[in-house]
């Protein structure tokens, strides 16, 4: 974690995932389930943002993450085993020690730059929170964030993007999904089969193209990506290996 994160006293769910060895998708699901109880007691939700992931084809995708303070992290850690909790507690002790010495290590210009960067990130977080507050104002605090987003925000992954995670082309991925009965041909594109039509894995989304024409294309959610990656890797674990993709921090799309 960088110096800015130390000064802000926050830790991202991605860092927690890396330290504890827990898949980030699974960790995000656990945090969402615990958020309603936290909101009921503390009167506020966890801070949600997103980071951009660079894809091998030159594109990017937006993945969500939580920024948690120490108390929130320890609350989340109640679901961890003893070893994972110990790792998280030790990491917070390191961050607090680094923060205690930071003023002596940074120049006045460094501190000013960090403060400006912190304000910029805070503005981004406030914008995300404001949007969510508008969507949640008539809803119970116990409801999931996922119920308040549009299909266009949820189903954003292409077969090309998911295939790149497995080191295969979109054509090869679609071939395997057809063989497994997960998708079917519909017009000039694909659709989820009836078995998976309401699974939340994928959906045909209306898209604008040239000459003001609208077409429907199959797009997948992040849940769908996790499902597909597991299915494809199960065919041949020696052939299909999930690639490690470098990430850069940005803002967030909720799913």
Buried (B, 14 or more C-beta within 10 A) or exposed (E): BEBBBBBBBBBBBBBBBEBBEBEBBEBBEBBBEBBBEBBEEEEEBBBBBBBBBEBEEEEBBBBBBBBBBBEBBBBBBEBBEEEBBEBBEEBBEEBEEBBEEBEEEBEEEEBEEBEEBBEEBEEBBEEBBEEBEEBBEEEEBEEEBBEBBEEEBBBBBBBBBBBBBBEBEBEBBBEBBBEBEBBBEEEEBBBBBEEBEEBBBBBBBEEEEEEEEEEBBBBBBBBBBBBBBEBBBEEEEEEBEEEEEEBEBBBBBBB
